[in-house]
Amino acid sequence: MDGPPIKNGAVVLFGNRIADIGTFPEISARHSGQELVDLGEQALLPGLINAHCHLDYTCLRGKIPPQKSFTDWIRAINAEKAKLSEQDYLASIAEGFAEAKRFGTTTVANLTAFPELILHVNTPIRTWWFSELIDVRDPSCTDELLDLAIHAMKRARDSGGGIGLAPHTLFTASPNLYRYCEQIAERENVLLTTHLAESREEMSMFHDASGPLYEFLKSIGRDMSDCGHETPFGWFTRIVGAAAGRALPTEWIVAHLNELAESDFELLEGSVRKFHVVHSPRSHDYFAHSRFPLERLRSLGFNICLGTDSLASNDDLSLFAEMRALQRSEPAFSPKEVLKMATRNAALALGKSQVLGRIRANYFADLIAIPCSGAADVFEEVLAFDRPVDWMMVAGKR
């Protein structure tokens, strides 16, 4: 992912970093006497990066069939979550890590509703922990909610990644929560992510003050005075950095962004700084969302990444499957472009484009290898891979 594929290639490792790359004869001449590992007829790739997942809910695989509405799905997942204990969540997260690793993922951006559990989790791959924050039922608790999250995140063990804040959505997190998260992120140098403009029901709620999501949230006591005026994205721009006279901050990683009006694209086009957008093709299909505006967003300069979302709306945590799903819906995108979304683009979203997502000197030795015959286009062969990955290295360790 840092130039054309190298036939008969070799990589030199030093500690947790890549020291040199080239053809095997070149590398042999420059680095004689080193321990040699011959992977055979394999494609050596940078480890895949899942830019949006919820490992908390790995245990909900197959528990929620597609619902009639997005709001019905919210009710269904809330009912399932009510059955789970702390130990269930810990087991679910561990199972999720194991599955992601099995499918060649070496880095995850994981949203957790229980940051206090992080200390009890063994992270076998590089992890960015995002504390998912919801204050819809009691906006007066925002300060306390953030204090607890920050305390838990700072105590989290080093997972080779980082930490971040995730105000859940515009309909479950108050404007104050978004603004406080921005202030903390700027002060503490942590990342921000949120779900935004995901469903038609979210658009109806904010733009028209109507629909199933509007009625559901009204029934649980949410203040609905922010509805009936703006699109979700329009409201987001009023709440976050743009409201203070700043361009939209690069630090936001926005998940979904399916429902955009022409007025939203005008705002996007006028944005000087471009944020990152995570698309989850198979979860998107599960919900039958509106078509994701991939080409239009990319043409405006936004960085597009891939994620699996949660197994409450997906079958597994394979980014290979996500890449194939994307190519089915967007056949104009080459396999090479699609692979970038799960490597280089995702590394950029995490602020680590100088050390992750490529096979390059001084980058982390996060590598995977998959069988490759060389008979066809190597990128097509990579995307077609549909089995567990047998060889993986994270930070120079098998």
C-alpha positions in Angstrom: 0.0 0.0 0.0 3.0 2.3 -0.6 3.5 1.8 -4.3 2.9 -1.1 -6.7 3.2 -4.7 -5.4 6.8 -5.9 -5.1 7.3 -9.4 -6.5 9.6 -11.6 -4.5 9.5 -8.9 -1.9 11.1 -8.7 1.5 10.6 -6.6 4.7 13.2 -6.0 7.4 11.9 -5.6 10.9 13.6 -3.9 13.9 11.7 -4.1 17.2 8.1 -3.0 16.5 8.9 -1.2 13.3 9.6 -1.8 9.7 13.3 -1.0 8.9 13.5 -1.6 5.2 11.6 -3.0 2.2 12.5 -4.1 -1.3 13.0 -7.2 -3.4 14.5 -10.2 -1.7 17.9 -9.9 -3.6 18.1 -6.2 -2.6 17.3 -6.8 1.0 19.6 -9.8 1.2 22.5 -7.6 0.0 21.8 -4.9 2.5 21.0 -7.0 5.5 23.1 -10.2 5.5 23.1 -12.6 8.4 19.6 -11.8 9.7 17.0 -14.3 10.8 14.8 -15.2 7.8 11.1 -16.1 7.7 9.9 -17.3 4.3 6.1 -16.9 4.0 6.0 -18.6 0.6 3.4 -17.6 -2.1 1.6 -15.0 0.0 0.6 -11.4 -0.3 2.0 -9.4 2.6 -0.3 -6.6 3.5 -0.6 -3.9 6.2 -3.0 -5.1 8.8 -6.6 -4.0 8.3 -8.0 -1.1 10.3 -11.7 -1.2 11.4 -12.6 2.4 11.8 -16.0 1.8 13.5 -17.1 -1.1 15.6 -19.0 -2.0 18.8 -17.4 -5.1 20.3 -19.8 -4.7 23.3 -22.5 -6.3 21.1 -20.6 -9.2 19.6 -22.9 -11.5 21.6 -26.0 -10.1 19.8 -25.1 -11.7 16.5 -28.3 -13.1 15.0 -30.5 -11.9 17.9 -32.2 -9.1 16.1 -33.7 -9.8 12.6 -34.2 -6.8 10.3 -37.0 -4.6 11.7 -39.8 -2.6 10.1 -38.2 0.6 11.2 -34.9 1.9 12.6 -36.9 2.9 15.7 -38.1 -0.7 16.1 -34.4 -1.8 16.0 -33.5 0.7 18.7 -36.3 -0.8 20.9 -35.1 -4.3 20.1 -31.4 -3.7 20.9 -32.4 -1.9 24.2 -34.4 -5.0 25.1 -31.5 -7.3 24.4 -29.0 -5.1 26.3 -31.3 -5.1 29.4 -30.6 -8.9 29.6 -26.8 -8.5 29.7 -24.5 -8.4 32.8 -21.1 -7.0 33.2 -19.6 -10.4 32.6 -21.6 -10.8 29.4 -20.1 -7.6 28.1 -16.6 -8.6 29.0 -17.0 -12.0 27.3 -18.6 -10.2 24.3 -15.7 -7.8 23.9 -13.1 -10.6 24.2 -14.9 -12.7 21.6 -15.0 -9.6 19.3 -11.3 -9.0 19.6 -10.6 -12.7 18.8 -12.9 -12.6 15.7 -11.5 -9.3 14.4 -8.0 -10.6 14.7 -8.9 -13.9 13.0 -10.1 -11.9 10.0 -6.8 -9.9 9.6 -7.7 -6.8 11.6 -4.8 -5.4 13.5 -6.4 -2.1 14.6 -9.9 -1.2 15.8 -11.7 2.0 16.7 -14.1 0.5 19.2 -17.0 2.4 20.8 -17.9 1.1 24.3 -20.8 2.1 26.5 -18.8 0.8 29.5 -15.4 2.5 29.7 -15.0 1.3 33.2 -14.6 -2.3 31.9 -11.6 -1.5 29.8 -9.2 -2.2 32.6 -10.5 -5.8 32.7 -10.0 -6.4 29.0 -7.0 -7.9 27.3 -6.4 -6.1 24.0 -4.7 -8.5 21.5 -4.6 -5.9 18.7 -4.0 -2.1 18.5 -7.1 -0.4 19.9 -8.6 3.1 20.1 -11.2 3.1 22.8 -14.1 5.6 22.4 -16.3 6.1 25.3 -19.9 6.2 24.0 -21.9 8.9 25.8 -25.7 9.3 26.1 -27.5 11.9 28.2 -30.9 11.9 26.5 -32.8 10.9 29.6 -31.1 13.4 31.9 -29.1 16.2 30.3 -28.4 17.6 33.7 -25.9 14.7 34.3 -23.6 15.7 31.4 -20.7 16.9 33.6 -20.8 13.8 35.8 -21.1 11.5 32.7 -18.0 13.1 31.2 -16.0 13.1 34.4 -16.6 9.3 34.8 -15.7 8.6 31.2 -12.5 10.6 31.2 -11.4 9.0 34.5 -12.0 5.5 33.2 -10.3 6.2 29.8 -7.2 7.7 31.4 -6.9 4.6 33.6 -7.2 2.3 30.6 -4.1 0.2 29.9 -2.0 1.1 26.9 -3.3 -0.9 24.0 -0.9 0.5 21.4 -3.6 2.8 20.2 -5.4 5.7 22.0 -8.6 7.0 23.5 -11.5 9.2 22.3 -15.0 10.4 23.1 -18.1 9.4 21.3 -21.3 11.4 21.9 -23.6 8.8 20.6 -26.0 10.6 18.2 -27.7 14.0 17.9 -30.9 12.4 19.2 -29.3 10.8 22.3 -26.6 13.3 23.2 -27.3 16.9 24.1 -25.7 19.9 22.4 -23.8 20.6 25.6 -22.4 17.1 25.6 -21.1 17.6 22.1 -19.5 20.9 23.0 -17.9 19.7 26.2 -16.5 16.7 24.3 -14.9 19.1 21.8 -13.4 21.2 24.6 -12.0 18.1 26.3 -10.7 16.7 23.0 -8.8 19.9 22.3 -7.4 20.1 25.8 -6.5 16.4 26.1 -5.6 15.7 22.4 -8.0 12.8 22.0 -10.2 11.9 19.0 -13.9 12.4 18.6 -16.5 10.2 16.8 -20.3 10.2 16.5 -23.1 8.6 14.5 -24.7 11.1 12.2 -27.5 11.3 9.6 -27.8 7.5 9.6 -31.5 6.9 8.9 -34.5 8.4 7.1 -36.2 8.5 10.5 -33.4 10.7 11.9 -33.9 13.1 9.0 -37.7 13.2 9.5 -37.2 13.8 13.2 -34.9 16.8 12.9 -36.1 18.3 9.6 -39.9 17.7 9.9 -40.5 17.0 13.6 -42.3 13.8 12.7 -41.9 10.1 12.3 -41.4 7.0 14.5 -38.1 8.2 16.0 -39.5 11.6 16.8 -42.5 10.0 18.5 -40.5 7.4 20.4 -38.0 10.0 21.8 -40.8 12.4 22.7 -42.5 9.6 24.6 -39.5 9.0 26.8 -39.3 12.7 27.7 -36.6 14.1 25.4 -36.7 17.8 24.8 -37.8 18.0 21.1 -37.3 21.8 20.6 -34.4 21.1 18.3 -36.6 19.4 15.8 -38.5 20.8 12.8 -35.8 23.3 11.8 -32.7 21.7 10.3 -31.3 18.5 8.7 -29.3 16.4 11.2 -26.1 17.5 9.5 -27.2 21.1 9.5 -27.8 20.9 13.3 -24.5 19.2 13.8 -22.6 22.1 12.2 -24.4 24.5 14.5 -23.4 22.5 17.6 -19.8 21.7 16.9 -16.8 23.9 15.9 -18.5 25.7 13.0 -20.8 27.3 15.6 -17.9 29.1 17.2 -16.7 30.4 13.9 -14.3 27.6 13.2 -14.3 25.1 10.3 -15.5 21.6 11.1 -12.7 20.0 13.0 -10.7 17.3 11.3 -10.7 15.3 14.6 -14.3 14.2 14.1 -14.8 10.7 12.7 -18.4 10.6 11.5 -20.1 7.2 11.1 -22.8 6.7 8.4 -23.8 10.0 6.9 -26.4 8.4 4.6 -29.1 11.1 4.8 -27.9 14.4 3.3 -29.9 17.1 1.6 -28.6 19.5 -1.0 -28.2 22.1 1.7 -25.9 19.7 3.5 -23.7 19.2 0.4 -23.4 23.0 0.2 -22.2 23.1 3.8 -19.8 20.2 3.0 -18.5 21.9 -0.1 -17.8 25.1 1.9 -16.0 23.3 4.7 -12.3 24.2 4.6 -11.2 21.3 6.8 -12.5 17.9 6.0 -13.5 15.3 8.6 -13.5 11.5 8.2 -16.5 9.4 7.2 -16.9 5.7 8.1 -19.1 3.6 5.9 -20.3 0.1 7.1 -21.7 -1.5 3.9 -23.2 -4.7 5.4 -24.8 -2.9 8.3 -26.1 -0.3 5.8 -27.7 -3.1 3.8 -29.2 -4.6 6.9 -31.1 -1.4 7.7 -31.9 -0.7 4.0 -30.7 2.9 4.4 -30.6 5.4 1.6 -27.7 5.0 -0.8 -24.4 6.1 0.8 -23.1 9.2 -1.2 -19.6 7.8 -1.5 -18.5 9.3 -4.8 -19.9 12.7 -4.0 -18.3 12.8 -0.5 -15.0 11.7 -1.9 -15.1 14.2 -4.7 -15.5 16.9 -2.0 -12.3 15.7 -0.3 -13.6 13.7 2.6 -11.7 10.8 3.8 -13.8 7.6 3.5 -13.0 4.6 5.7 -14.6 1.2 6.4 -16.0 -0.3 9.6 -18.1 -3.3 10.5 -20.5 -1.5 13.0 -21.9 -4.0 15.5 -23.0 -7.6 15.2 -26.5 -6.4 16.2 -26.7 -5.5 12.5 -24.0 -7.5 10.9 -22.9 -11.2 10.5 -19.2 -11.0 11.4 -16.3 -8.7 11.9 -14.5 -9.4 8.6 -13.3 -6.3 6.8 -12.7 -8.5 3.7 -16.4 -9.0 3.6 -17.0 -5.3 4.0 -14.7 -4.6 1.1 -16.5 -7.0 -1.1 -19.9 -5.6 -0.1 -18.6 -2.1 -1.0 -17.4 -3.2 -4.4 -20.7 -4.8 -5.2 -22.5 -1.5 -4.5 -19.8 0.6 -6.0 -18.3 -1.3 -8.9 -16.6 1.8 -10.3 -14.2 1.7 -7.4 -11.1 -0.4 -8.1 -10.1 -3.1 -5.6 -7.0 -1.1 -4.8 -9.1 2.0 -3.9 -11.3 -0.2 -1.7 -8.4 -1.7 0.1 -7.1 1.8 0.9 -10.3 2.5 2.8 -9.4 -0.3 5.2 -5.7 0.6 5.6 -4.3 4.0 4.6 -7.6 6.0 4.9 -8.5 4.5 8.3 -4.9 5.3 9.6 -5.5 8.9 8.5 -8.8 9.0 10.5 -7.0 7.9 13.6 -4.3 10.5 13.2 -1.6 7.8 12.5 -1.1 8.0 8.8 2.7 8.3 9.5 3.0 5.0 11.2 0.0 2.8 10.2 -1.7 1.6 7.1 1.3 1.0 4.8 4.4 -1.2 4.5 7.0 1.5 4.7 10.3 2.2 6.6 9.6 3.4 10.2 6.0 2.3 10.1 4.7 -0.1 12.8 5.2 -3.8 11.9 1.4 -4.5 11.8 1.3 -7.0 9.0 -0.9 -9.9 7.6 -0.2 -12.4 4.9 -2.8 -14.3 2.8 -2.3 -16.9 0.0 -1.8 -15.2 -3.4 -1.3 -17.1 -6.6 -0.2 -14.1 -8.6 -2.3 -15.3 -11.5 -4.8 -12.4 -11.4 -4.7 -8.8 -10.3 -3.3 -9.0 -6.8 -5.8 -6.5 -5.4 -8.7 -8.5 -6.8 -7.3 -11.6 -5.2 -6.9 -9.8 -1.8 -10.6 -8.7 -1.9 -11.7 -12.2 -2.8 -10.0 -13.7 0.3 -12.8 -15.1 2.5 -11.1 -17.3 5.1 -9.4 -16.7 8.5 -5.9 -15.1 8.2 -3.2 -17.6 9.2 -0.3 -15.2 9.6 -0.4 -11.9 11.5 1.9 -9.6 13.3 1.1 -6.7 15.5 3.9 -4.3 16.6 6.5 -6.8 15.4 5.1 -9.7 17.4 3.3 -12.8 16.1 
